[in-house]
Amino acid sequence: MQVKSLNQEKNCTLEERKKINFLSFKLIKAMSNADFKIEKITVAVTHMTQMHAFYTAVFKCELKAIQNYGTTLYAGAIGDIDILLCPNEIAGVKAEQNRQQFDFIVTNLDLVIRDAKTSGGKLQEDVHVSEKQKTVTIIDPDGNTIVFIQKRM
């Protein structure tokens, strides 16, 4: 099919206009849906022992010690995303609180809250309940906020 310019579109048949509109829609959609995937999250850590315990308990991930830069870092994965706990002295983040916030979908919000509280985390506010979901923001031992969402069936 030969694509006609917009100036020629008024001379197109209805079928040709439909094809042009469809192709234009596909092109715009392809351009606006860049293929992005988070590969790794690096968390700049001040309280390494507490943060290691918190992330291991809350996210049920095995974080293995890595010796690098003359210190210990911890690496593992949350789902399909790699995570690295890196001492802030190396990461060099100068922020009083996190500049990025992640939202995680979970199947059992009560379990996440329990694990967070018993491993040094605290709730920023009470659990918010709506028709579609339950949501809570948890503060990790370094003061970063993380949102956890349990969708309702």
ROPA-353247 format. One record per residue: residue number from 1; residue in one letter; y, z, x of N, C-alpha, C in turn. Coordinates in pm, whole numbers, plus 32768, in hexadecimal, padded with zeros to 4 digits. Example, Ala and Ser with C-alpha at 12.3 -4.5 7.8 and 13.67 -1.06 7.14 Angstrom:
# residues 2
+-----+------+------+------+------+------+------+------+------+------+------+
! pos ! code !  nc2 !  nc3 !  nc1 ! cac2 ! cac3 ! cac1 !  cc2 !  cc3 !  cc1 !
+-----+------+------+------+------+------+------+------+------+------+------+
!   1 !    A ! 7DC7 ! 830C ! 8527 ! 7E3E ! 830C ! 84CE ! 7EB6 ! 830C ! 8528 !
!   2 !    S ! 7F1F ! 82C4 ! 8505 ! 7F96 ! 82CA ! 8557 ! 8003 ! 8313 ! 850A !
+-----+------+------+------+------+------+------+------+------+------+------+
This chain:
# residues 153
+-----+------+------+------+------+------+------+------+------+------+------+
! pos ! code !  nc2 !  nc3 !  nc1 ! cac2 ! cac3 ! cac1 !  cc2 !  cc3 !  cc1 !
+-----+------+------+------+------+------+------+------+------+------+------+
!   1 !    M ! 7F8A ! 8000 ! 8054 ! 8000 ! 8000 ! 8000 ! 807B ! 8000 ! 8058 !
!   2 !    Q ! 80DA ! 7FAF ! 803A ! 8156 ! 7FA9 ! 8084 ! 81B9 ! 8009 ! 8043 !
!   3 !    V ! 81F4 ! 8064 ! 8095 ! 8254 ! 80C4 ! 8060 ! 82DD ! 8083 ! 8061 !
!   4 !    K ! 831F ! 8087 ! 7FF0 ! 83A3 ! 804A ! 7FE3 ! 840E ! 80B2 ! 7FFA !
!   5 !    S ! 8482 ! 8087 ! 8026 ! 84F0 ! 80E5 ! 803B ! 8521 ! 8118 ! 7FB4 !
!   6 !    L ! 856A ! 8188 ! 7FB8 ! 859E ! 81C1 ! 7F3C ! 85FD ! 8160 ! 7EF7 !
!   7 !    N ! 8643 ! 810C ! 7F44 ! 869D ! 80AA ! 7F07 ! 864F ! 8042 ! 7EB6 !
!   8 !    Q ! 85D4 ! 8028 ! 7EDF ! 8583 ! 7FC5 ! 7E99 ! 8533 ! 8005 ! 7E27 !
!   9 !    E ! 8533 ! 8087 ! 7E20 ! 84DE ! 80CC ! 7DBF ! 84FE ! 80A3 ! 7D2F !
!  10 !    K ! 857D ! 808A ! 7D10 ! 859F ! 8064 ! 7C87 ! 855F ! 7FE0 ! 7C5E !
!  11 !    N ! 8535 ! 7F90 ! 7CC1 ! 84F3 ! 7F12 ! 7CA3 ! 845B ! 7F20 ! 7C9F !
!  12 !    C ! 8429 ! 7F99 ! 7CB2 ! 8399 ! 7FB2 ! 7CB4 ! 8364 ! 7FC0 ! 7C26 !
!  13 !    T ! 82E4 ! 7FA6 ! 7C1C ! 82A0 ! 7FC0 ! 7B9E ! 828F ! 8058 ! 7B91 !
!  14 !    L ! 826E ! 8084 ! 7B1B ! 8256 ! 8112 ! 7B03 ! 81E4 ! 8144 ! 7B5C !
!  15 !    E ! 817C ! 80F7 ! 7B68 ! 8109 ! 811D ! 7BBC ! 8134 ! 812B ! 7C4F !
!  16 !    E ! 8184 ! 80CF ! 7C80 ! 81B3 ! 80D7 ! 7D0B ! 820D ! 8151 ! 7D1F !
!  17 !    R ! 8263 ! 8170 ! 7CBE ! 82B8 ! 81E7 ! 7CC8 ! 8265 ! 8267 ! 7CCE !
!  18 !    K ! 81FB ! 826A ! 7C7D ! 81A3 ! 82DF ! 7C7F ! 8163 ! 82F0 ! 7D09 !
!  19 !    K ! 8137 ! 8281 ! 7D45 ! 80FA ! 8287 ! 7DC9 ! 815F ! 82B5 ! 7E32 !
!  20 !    I ! 81D9 ! 8281 ! 7E2A ! 8243 ! 82A9 ! 7E89 ! 8262 ! 833E ! 7E79 !
!  21 !    N ! 826F ! 836B ! 7DFD ! 828A ! 83FA ! 7DE4 ! 8219 ! 8450 ! 7E1A !
!  22 !    F ! 819E ! 8425 ! 7E03 ! 8129 ! 8471 ! 7E33 ! 812A ! 8478 ! 7ECB !
!  23 !    L ! 8141 ! 8407 ! 7F0E ! 8143 ! 8406 ! 7FA0 ! 81B8 ! 8459 ! 7FD7 !
!  24 !    S ! 822A ! 8453 ! 7F95 ! 829D ! 84A4 ! 7FBE ! 827C ! 8539 ! 7FB2 !
!  25 !    F ! 823D ! 855E ! 7F44 ! 8215 ! 85EA ! 7F2E ! 81B5 ! 8616 ! 7F9D !
!  26 !    K ! 8151 ! 85C3 ! 7FBD ! 80EF ! 85E5 ! 8024 ! 8134 ! 85F4 ! 80AC !
!  27 !    L ! 8192 ! 859D ! 80CC ! 81D9 ! 85A4 ! 814C ! 822D ! 8623 ! 8153 !
!  28 !    I ! 8276 ! 8644 ! 80EB ! 82C8 ! 86BD ! 80E9 ! 8270 ! 8738 ! 80F4 !
!  29 !    K ! 8200 ! 8738 ! 80AC ! 81A4 ! 87AA ! 80B1 ! 816B ! 87BA ! 813D !
!  30 !    A ! 8145 ! 874D ! 817C ! 810D ! 8753 ! 8203 ! 8175 ! 8786 ! 8267 !
!  31 !    M ! 81F1 ! 875E ! 8255 ! 825B ! 8789 ! 82B0 ! 827D ! 881D ! 829C !
!  32 !    S ! 8271 ! 884E ! 8222 ! 8299 ! 88D8 ! 8207 ! 8228 ! 893C ! 821E !
!  33 !    N ! 81AD ! 890E ! 8228 ! 813B ! 8967 ! 823E ! 810A ! 895C ! 82CD !
!  34 !    A ! 815F ! 8982 ! 832D ! 8136 ! 8980 ! 83B8 ! 80BA ! 89D6 ! 83C8 !
!  35 !    D ! 8064 ! 89AE ! 841E ! 7FE4 ! 89F3 ! 8430 ! 7FF6 ! 8A65 ! 8494 !
!  36 !    F ! 8013 ! 8ADC ! 8462 ! 8026 ! 8B51 ! 84B5 ! 7FB4 ! 8BB2 ! 84A0 !
!  37 !    K ! 7F8E ! 8BF6 ! 850C ! 7F28 ! 8C5E ! 8504 ! 7F4E ! 8CC8 ! 856A !
!  38 !    I ! 7F4B ! 8D46 ! 8540 ! 7F66 ! 8DB2 ! 859E ! 7EEC ! 8DC0 ! 85F8 !
!  39 !    E ! 7F01 ! 8DB8 ! 8679 ! 7E94 ! 8DC4 ! 86D8 ! 7E82 ! 8E54 ! 8708 !
!  40 !    K ! 7EF2 ! 8E97 ! 8722 ! 7EEA ! 8F1E ! 8758 ! 7F67 ! 8F6C ! 8731 !
!  41 !    I ! 7F52 ! 8FEE ! 871A ! 7FC1 ! 904A ! 8705 ! 7FC0 ! 90AA ! 877B !
!  42 !    T ! 8032 ! 90B5 ! 87BE ! 8041 ! 9118 ! 8828 ! 8099 ! 9187 ! 87F2 !
!  43 !    V ! 8066 ! 9201 ! 87F8 ! 80B1 ! 9275 ! 87C9 ! 80E0 ! 92C1 ! 8844 !
!  44 !    A ! 8164 ! 92CD ! 8854 ! 819E ! 931B ! 88C1 ! 818E ! 93AF ! 889D !
!  45 !    V ! 8144 ! 93F9 ! 88F1 ! 8119 ! 9480 ! 88CF ! 815C ! 94E8 ! 8928 !
!  46 !    T ! 8189 ! 9555 ! 88EA ! 81BF ! 95C7 ! 8935 ! 8155 ! 9634 ! 8942 !
!  47 !    H ! 810C ! 9650 ! 88D7 ! 80A7 ! 96BA ! 88D4 ! 801C ! 967A ! 88D0 !
!  48 !    M ! 7FE9 ! 9650 ! 8943 ! 7F70 ! 95FE ! 8949 ! 7EF5 ! 9644 ! 890E !
!  49 !    T ! 7EDC ! 96C1 ! 892F ! 7E65 ! 9705 ! 88FD ! 7E66 ! 970B ! 8865 !
!  50 !    Q ! 7ED7 ! 9732 ! 882A ! 7EE1 ! 973D ! 8799 ! 7ED9 ! 96B3 ! 8756 !
!  51 !    M ! 7F1A ! 9650 ! 8793 ! 7F18 ! 95C9 ! 8758 ! 7E8C ! 958D ! 875E !
!  52 !    H ! 7E45 ! 95A2 ! 87CC ! 7DBC ! 9571 ! 87D7 ! 7D65 ! 95AE ! 8769 !
!  53 !    A ! 7D71 ! 9631 ! 8755 ! 7D23 ! 9676 ! 86ED ! 7D48 ! 9642 ! 8662 !
!  54 !    F ! 7DC9 ! 9630 ! 8649 ! 7DFA ! 9602 ! 85C7 ! 7DC6 ! 9576 ! 85A8 !
!  55 !    Y ! 7DDA ! 9516 ! 8601 ! 7DB2 ! 948C ! 85E7 ! 7D1A ! 947E ! 85DD !
!  56 !    T ! 7CD2 ! 94CA ! 862D ! 7C40 ! 94C7 ! 8625 ! 7C11 ! 94FB ! 859E !
!  57 !    A ! 7C4A ! 9569 ! 856F ! 7C20 ! 95A6 ! 84F0 ! 7C4D ! 9556 ! 8477 !
!  58 !    V ! 7CC9 ! 952F ! 8473 ! 7D00 ! 94ED ! 83FC ! 7CCC ! 945E ! 83ED !
!  59 !    F ! 7CC8 ! 9413 ! 845A ! 7CA1 ! 9386 ! 8452 ! 7C0D ! 936F ! 8470 !
!  60 !    K ! 7BC5 ! 93DC ! 848B ! 7B35 ! 93D2 ! 84A6 ! 7B18 ! 9369 ! 8511 !
!  61 !    C ! 7B69 ! 936A ! 857A ! 7B56 ! 9308 ! 85E5 ! 7B34 ! 9350 ! 8667 !
!  62 !    E ! 7AE5 ! 930F ! 86B7 ! 7AC1 ! 9346 ! 8739 ! 7B26 ! 9314 ! 879F !
!  63 !    L ! 7B75 ! 936F ! 87D2 ! 7BD9 ! 934C ! 8837 ! 7BA5 ! 9377 ! 88BF !
!  64 !    K ! 7B8E ! 9316 ! 8916 ! 7B55 ! 9331 ! 899A ! 7BC3 ! 9340 ! 8A02 !
!  65 !    A ! 7BAE ! 93A2 ! 8A5A ! 7C0E ! 93BB ! 8AC5 ! 7C0C ! 9349 ! 8B2B !
!  66 !    I ! 7C83 ! 931F ! 8B53 ! 7C94 ! 92B7 ! 8BB8 ! 7CF1 ! 92EF ! 8C23 !
!  67 !    Q ! 7CCA ! 92E6 ! 8C9F ! 7D20 ! 9311 ! 8D0C ! 7D72 ! 9298 ! 8D39 !
!  68 !    N ! 7DF5 ! 92A4 ! 8D2C ! 7E4E ! 9236 ! 8D51 ! 7ED9 ! 926F ! 8D6B !
!  69 !    Y ! 7F24 ! 9230 ! 8DC1 ! 7FAB ! 925C ! 8DE1 ! 7FAF ! 92ED ! 8E12 !
!  70 !    G ! 7F42 ! 931D ! 8E4A ! 7F3C ! 93A5 ! 8E7D ! 7F32 ! 9410 ! 8E11 !
!  71 !    T ! 7F09 ! 93EB ! 8D98 ! 7EFD ! 9449 ! 8D29 ! 7E8D ! 941D ! 8CCB !
!  72 !    T ! 7E78 ! 9467 ! 8C60 ! 7E12 ! 9445 ! 8BFD ! 7E52 ! 940A ! 8B81 !
!  73 !    L ! 7E1F ! 9396 ! 8B58 ! 7E43 ! 9356 ! 8ADA ! 7DC5 ! 9356 ! 8A84 !
!  74 !    Y ! 7DD2 ! 9341 ! 8A03 ! 7D5E ! 9339 ! 89AA ! 7D63 ! 92B6 ! 895F !
!  75 !    A ! 7CF1 ! 9270 ! 895D ! 7CE9 ! 91EE ! 8919 ! 7C75 ! 91ED ! 88B8 !
!  76 !    G ! 7C88 ! 91A6 ! 884A ! 7C21 ! 9197 ! 87E4 ! 7C4E ! 9131 ! 877F !
!  77 !    A ! 7C22 ! 9142 ! 8702 ! 7C48 ! 90E4 ! 8698 ! 7C4F ! 912D ! 8613 !
!  78 !    I ! 7CAE ! 9103 ! 85C3 ! 7CB7 ! 912B ! 8537 ! 7C97 ! 90AD ! 84E9 !
!  79 !    G ! 7C21 ! 90AA ! 84AE ! 7BF4 ! 902E ! 846D ! 7BE8 ! 8FC1 ! 84D4 !
!  80 !    D ! 7C2C ! 8F52 ! 84BE ! 7C28 ! 8EE1 ! 851B ! 7C9D ! 8EDF ! 857C !
!  81 !    I ! 7CEE ! 8F48 ! 857B ! 7D66 ! 8F4A ! 85D0 ! 7D52 ! 8FAE ! 8641 !
!  82 !    D ! 7D62 ! 8F7E ! 86BC ! 7D59 ! 8FD6 ! 8730 ! 7DCF ! 9037 ! 8730 !
!  83 !    I ! 7DB6 ! 90B1 ! 8760 ! 7E20 ! 9115 ! 8769 ! 7E19 ! 9152 ! 87F4 !
!  84 !    L ! 7E8E ! 916E ! 882C ! 7E99 ! 91AC ! 88AF ! 7EFA ! 9220 ! 88A4 !
!  85 !    L ! 7ECB ! 9298 ! 88C9 ! 7F24 ! 930C ! 88D4 ! 7F52 ! 9310 ! 8965 !
!  86 !    C ! 7FD2 ! 92FD ! 8978 ! 800C ! 92F1 ! 89FE ! 8076 ! 935E ! 8A11 !
!  87 !    P ! 806E ! 93A9 ! 8A80 ! 80D6 ! 940E ! 8A97 ! 8162 ! 93D2 ! 8A92 !
!  88 !    N ! 81BC ! 9416 ! 8A50 ! 8244 ! 93E1 ! 8A41 ! 8289 ! 93CD ! 8AC7 !
!  89 !    E ! 8262 ! 9417 ! 8B2C ! 829F ! 9403 ! 8BB0 ! 8288 ! 9375 ! 8BE1 !
!  90 !    I ! 8218 ! 933B ! 8BBB ! 81F8 ! 92B1 ! 8BE2 ! 8235 ! 924E ! 8B7F !
!  91 !    A ! 8224 ! 926B ! 8AFE ! 8256 ! 9210 ! 8A96 ! 82EE ! 9209 ! 8A97 !
!  92 !    G ! 8330 ! 9279 ! 8AB5 ! 83C1 ! 927A ! 8ABF ! 840A ! 926B ! 8A3B !
!  93 !    V ! 83D0 ! 9299 ! 89CE ! 8411 ! 928E ! 894C ! 8478 ! 92FE ! 8940 !
!  94 !    K ! 84F2 ! 92D9 ! 891C ! 855C ! 933B ! 8909 ! 8582 ! 933D ! 8876 !
!  95 !    A ! 8537 ! 938B ! 8829 ! 8550 ! 9396 ! 8799 ! 852D ! 9423 ! 876F !
!  96 !    E ! 857C ! 9459 ! 8713 ! 855C ! 94DE ! 86E0 ! 84EC ! 94D9 ! 867A !
!  97 !    Q ! 84DA ! 9468 ! 863A ! 846E ! 9454 ! 85DA ! 8444 ! 93C2 ! 85E4 !
!  98 !    N ! 83CE ! 93A3 ! 85B0 ! 839B ! 931B ! 85BB ! 83FD ! 92B3 ! 8585 !
!  99 !    R ! 83FE ! 9240 ! 85C4 ! 8452 ! 91D1 ! 8596 ! 8401 ! 9170 ! 8541 !
! 100 !    Q ! 837E ! 917A ! 8546 ! 8325 ! 912A ! 84F3 ! 82D3 ! 918A ! 849E !
! 101 !    Q ! 82B2 ! 9161 ! 8426 ! 825B ! 91B4 ! 83D2 ! 81EF ! 915A ! 8398 !
! 102 !    F ! 8174 ! 9189 ! 839E ! 8104 ! 913C ! 836B ! 80CF ! 917B ! 82EC !
! 103 !    D ! 80A3 ! 9127 ! 828F ! 8065 ! 9152 ! 8213 ! 7FD2 ! 912D ! 821C !
! 104 !    F ! 7F7A ! 918E ! 8200 ! 7EEA ! 9177 ! 8204 ! 7EAF ! 918B ! 8179 !
! 105 !    I ! 7E5B ! 912D ! 814F ! 7E10 ! 913A ! 80D2 ! 7D92 ! 918A ! 80F3 !
! 106 !    V ! 7D76 ! 91F0 ! 80A3 ! 7D00 ! 9244 ! 80B9 ! 7CB3 ! 9250 ! 8035 !
! 107 !    T ! 7C35 ! 9277 ! 8040 ! 7BE4 ! 9287 ! 7FC7 ! 7BE3 ! 9316 ! 7F94 !
! 108 !    N ! 7C04 ! 9377 ! 7FEC ! 7C02 ! 9403 ! 7FC3 ! 7C7C ! 944B ! 7FFF !
! 109 !    L ! 7CE8 ! 944D ! 7FB4 ! 7D65 ! 9488 ! 7FE4 ! 7D57 ! 951E ! 7FFC !
! 110 !    D ! 7D0D ! 9563 ! 7FA8 ! 7CFA ! 95F3 ! 7FBA ! 7CB7 ! 9613 ! 803F !
! 111 !    L ! 7C56 ! 95C2 ! 8067 ! 7C12 ! 95D6 ! 80E7 ! 7C72 ! 95BE ! 815C !
! 112 !    V ! 7CC5 ! 9557 ! 8153 ! 7D27 ! 953B ! 81BC ! 7D89 ! 95AF ! 81C8 !
! 113 !    I ! 7DB9 ! 95E2 ! 8158 ! 7E17 ! 9654 ! 8159 ! 7DD5 ! 96CD ! 819A !
! 114 !    R ! 7D59 ! 96EA ! 8172 ! 7D12 ! 975C ! 81AC ! 7D04 ! 974D ! 8243 !
! 115 !    D ! 7CD7 ! 96D7 ! 8270 ! 7CC5 ! 96BF ! 82FF ! 7D49 ! 96C5 ! 834B !
! 116 !    A ! 7DB3 ! 9693 ! 830F ! 7E37 ! 9697 ! 8350 ! 7E66 ! 9727 ! 8361 !
! 117 !    K ! 7E5A ! 9776 ! 82F8 ! 7E87 ! 9801 ! 82FD ! 7E36 ! 9853 ! 8362 !
! 118 !    T ! 7DB4 ! 983B ! 836A ! 7D60 ! 988A ! 83C5 ! 7D68 ! 985B ! 8455 !
! 119 !    S ! 7DAC ! 97EB ! 846E ! 7DB9 ! 97B9 ! 84F7 ! 7E4A ! 97AE ! 8525 !
! 120 !    G ! 7EA1 ! 9801 ! 84EB ! 7F2A ! 9809 ! 851D ! 7F92 ! 97B7 ! 84D3 !
! 121 !    G ! 7F6A ! 976F ! 846A ! 7FCA ! 9723 ! 841B ! 7FFE ! 9776 ! 83A8 !
! 122 !    K ! 8068 ! 9744 ! 8369 ! 809D ! 9788 ! 82F3 ! 80D4 ! 9720 ! 8292 !
! 123 !    L ! 80DB ! 9746 ! 8214 ! 8110 ! 96ED ! 81AE ! 81A8 ! 96EC ! 81B4 !
! 124 !    Q ! 81E2 ! 9675 ! 81A9 ! 8274 ! 966C ! 81A5 ! 82A7 ! 9695 ! 811B !
! 125 !    E ! 8257 ! 9675 ! 80B4 ! 8278 ! 9699 ! 802A ! 81F7 ! 96A0 ! 7FDB !
! 126 !    D ! 81FF ! 96C8 ! 7F5E ! 8188 ! 96CC ! 7F0A ! 8152 ! 963F ! 7EF2 !
! 127 !    V ! 80D6 ! 9638 ! 7ECB ! 8096 ! 95B7 ! 7EAA ! 80DE ! 957C ! 7E32 !
! 128 !    H ! 8101 ! 94FD ! 7E3B ! 8140 ! 94B4 ! 7DCD ! 80D3 ! 9469 ! 7D82 !
! 129 !    V ! 80CC ! 947E ! 7D00 ! 8065 ! 943F ! 7CAD ! 80A9 ! 93E1 ! 7C4A !
! 130 !    S ! 8079 ! 9364 ! 7C47 ! 80A9 ! 9303 ! 7BE5 ! 802F ! 92C9 ! 7B9D !
! 131 !    E ! 8047 ! 926D ! 7B43 ! 7FD9 ! 922D ! 7AFA ! 7F7C ! 91E0 ! 7B57 !
! 132 !    K ! 7FB4 ! 91A7 ! 7BC2 ! 7F67 ! 914F ! 7C19 ! 7F30 ! 9191 ! 7C97 !
! 133 !    Q ! 7F6F ! 9201 ! 7CC3 ! 7F44 ! 923A ! 7D42 ! 7F73 ! 92C9 ! 7D55 !
! 134 !    K ! 7F36 ! 930A ! 7DB9 ! 7F64 ! 938B ! 7DEA ! 7F94 ! 9373 ! 7E78 !
! 135 !    T ! 8007 ! 93AE ! 7E9C ! 8042 ! 9396 ! 7F1F ! 8071 ! 9419 ! 7F5C !
! 136 !    V ! 8060 ! 9424 ! 7FE0 ! 8095 ! 9498 ! 8027 ! 80C3 ! 946B ! 80B2 !
! 137 !    T ! 812B ! 94AC ! 80E2 ! 8159 ! 9496 ! 816A ! 8132 ! 9510 ! 81BC !
! 138 !    I ! 80EB ! 94F6 ! 822A ! 80BD ! 9561 ! 8283 ! 8108 ! 9556 ! 8307 !
! 139 !    I ! 812A ! 95C8 ! 833F ! 816E ! 95CE ! 83C0 ! 8108 ! 95F7 ! 8429 !
! 140 !    D ! 80F8 ! 95A5 ! 8491 ! 8097 ! 95C6 ! 84FA ! 80D3 ! 962F ! 8559 !
! 141 !    P ! 8085 ! 9663 ! 85B9 ! 80B7 ! 96CE ! 8610 ! 8134 ! 96AC ! 8662 !
! 142 !    D ! 8150 ! 962C ! 8677 ! 81C9 ! 9604 ! 86BF ! 823F ! 95E7 ! 8664 !
! 143 !    G ! 822C ! 95F5 ! 85DF ! 8299 ! 95E0 ! 8581 ! 82A2 ! 9555 ! 8546 !
! 144 !    N ! 8241 ! 94FF ! 8563 ! 823F ! 9478 ! 8529 ! 820C ! 947E ! 8499 !
! 145 !    T ! 8246 ! 942E ! 8442 ! 8219 ! 942B ! 83B7 ! 81B8 ! 93B8 ! 83A2 !
! 146 !    I ! 8150 ! 93D3 ! 8354 ! 80EA ! 9370 ! 8333 ! 80D3 ! 9379 ! 829D !
! 147 !    V ! 80D4 ! 9308 ! 8258 ! 80BF ! 9307 ! 81C7 ! 802D ! 92E4 ! 81AA !
! 148 !    F ! 7FF0 ! 9331 ! 8150 ! 7F68 ! 9318 ! 8125 ! 7F69 ! 9300 ! 808F !
! 149 !    I ! 7F21 ! 9296 ! 8065 ! 7F22 ! 926B ! 7FD9 ! 7E92 ! 925F ! 7FA8 !
! 150 !    Q ! 7E77 ! 929B ! 7F35 ! 7DF6 ! 9289 ! 7EF4 ! 7E10 ! 923F ! 7E71 !
! 151 !    K ! 7DDD ! 91C4 ! 7E6A ! 7DEE ! 9172 ! 7DF1 ! 7D95 ! 91A8 ! 7D83 !
! 152 !    R ! 7DC7 ! 91A1 ! 7D08 ! 7D77 ! 91CA ! 7C94 ! 7D2A ! 9154 ! 7C60 !
! 153 !    M ! 7CB3 ! 916D ! 7C34 ! 7C5D ! 9101 ! 7BFF ! 7C7D ! 90E5 ! 7B70 !
+-----+------+------+------+------+------+------+------+------+------+------+
